């Protein structure tokens, strides 16, 4: 079991056929995830292709995560929470300036993703829209978005299977609204 401390991130390689289990150990904690083809980092996770090919904005058990080149990157085998987001970008320093009117440094998923991925020579501009595990984004009939507290309970998890050799980055999200006002760790396991 690997631990991502609150408001931090991690990056690692995952072989085709390996499984990744992302766990919310305490409940109500989002984890942003981005994927890159380990053999060609220009191929990466695509929210647009995923929602297009899966014909849904709600991605859960039985769905695939697709690349910008229209290849399957991961399959979701199990999802005990059932609510994830693929609409919103990783929180960044600008998120806290624009949306929270926050002045000064604030940890962000964007920073945690690109600093974790530096060892794989992935640059900040390479970071795509993340698959936001456990994030509860709602929308009204006019399309107005709201970020509600995650529905995940302690021990909820999502189990993925890699469909190609991948570089994966995960965070324990740093945005107050996404995590019902508190920050907690995220756990993950690599399974053969």
N, C-alpha and C positions, 0 to 999 in steps of 0.2 A: 504494500500500500504506500503510495506516494502522497505527500501533503503539500498543497499550495497554500501558503499562509495568506491571511486576509490581505486584500488589496495588493496582491502580487501575481506573478505568472510563472509559467514553466514551458519549455519546448523540448521535444524529443522526436525520435524516429519510430515509425510503426510500419512493420512489414505487411505486405499483402496477405490477407487471411488472419492476421492477428486481430484480437479484440481489444477495445478500450472501454473500460467501465468508468464513467464519471459520476461521482457520488457527492450528494449534498449531506454532510454528516450531521448538521445541526438544524437544517431546514431554512427556507426563505433566503437562499444564497444563489445568485446567478453565476454562471461560468461562461465567458466568451470563448469560442473555439474557432480557430482558423486552420486551414489545411493547404498544403502545397505538395505537388508531385515531387518526391524525393529525387527523381532522375532529371527533372526539368522544372525548376522553381517558378518559371513563368506561367505554368499551369497551376491554378489555384481555385479555391472554393468560390462558387458563384451563387449568390442568393437568387438572382434573376433566373438563371438556368434551372436551379432547383425548383423554384415555385412554378416555373413554366412546365417542366417535364412532370412534376408531381401533381400539377393542377390544383395546388392548394397553397395558402399562406401559413397553414398550420402543419408543421412537419413533426412526425412522431413515429411510433412503431410501424414498420413495414415500408417506410419511405427511404429514399436514397438522397444523399447529398452529392450534387453534381459540380463539375468543374467548369471553368470558362471555355473549355474546349469540348464540352458536352460528353464528358466521360464520368462514369460513376466513381466517386471517391470513397464513400462510406455507405453502409446500410445500417439503419437503426433496427436492431434486433429486439430490444426491450426498452420500455420507457415507463417507469412506474408513476411518473408525475403527469406526463401527457401534455404539458404546456411548455412550448419553447418559442422563441422569437427569431425571425429571419428578416425583419424589416429595418431594424435600427442599427446604426453604425456603432462600433466600440466607443465608449465614452473617452473623451480626449481633454486636454487642458482647455480647449475652446468650448467644450460642452459645459464646463463649470463656469466659464466666463459668461457665455451667452444665455444658458438656461437656468443657472443657479445664481447668477450675479455674484460669483465668488471671486474674490481678489486674492491672489497669491497662489502658491503651489498646492496642487491637489493630486494625489495619485490617480492614474487613469488606466483603463484597460488597453487603450491604444499604446501608451508608453510601455506597459507591462508586456504586451505582445511583441513590439518591435525590439525591445531590449533582450527579451528571451530568445528571439530569433536571430540576433546578431551573429551568433556562432555558426549559423547556417548561411551567412552572407545575404540575409533577407533584409531589405531596407524599409524604412517607415512607409514610403510611397507604394510599396508592394502589398501592404496589408489590405485585404478585402473586407467587405461587410462580414462580420462574424456571425456564426450560428450561436445564438444566445441561449444556452441550455438553462432551463428552469425559469426563463424570463417570461413574465405575464403581461404582454402588451394587448390592450383591448382597443376597440375602435367603435365609434357610433355610426349611425346610418348615414351621416354626412362624411364619414372617413376621418373624423377627428380622433387622434391617437391619445391614449392615456397609458401610463406605466403603473400598473397595480402591483401590490405585494405578490411575490411568488407564491404559488400554491404548494410548492414542494415542502414535504415534511422531512424530519430527520431520517436519514437512511435512504431516501429516494435516489434513484440512479437512472442513467441512460447507458445502454450497452450498444456499442458500435462495432461493426466489422469493417476492416480496411479492404477496399477493392483494388487498391494499388499500393505500392510503397509510398509512404507519406512522411512528411514533416508536419507535426502537429504542435500547435501552441494553445495553451489553456490559461485562463485567468480565474482568480477569485475576484469578482467584479467590484469596482471601486465607487460606483454611483449610488448615492443614498436612496434615491427613489426606486431603483431597481431591486433593492434588497430590504425594503421595509424599514429603512433608517438605520440599519446596523451592518457590520461587516464581519464575515466569518470565513473559515477556510473551506477549500474544496479538496476532496480526495480523488485520486484516480488509480486504477490498476491496469497493467498491460497483461493480457491473457493470451495464451497460445491455443 
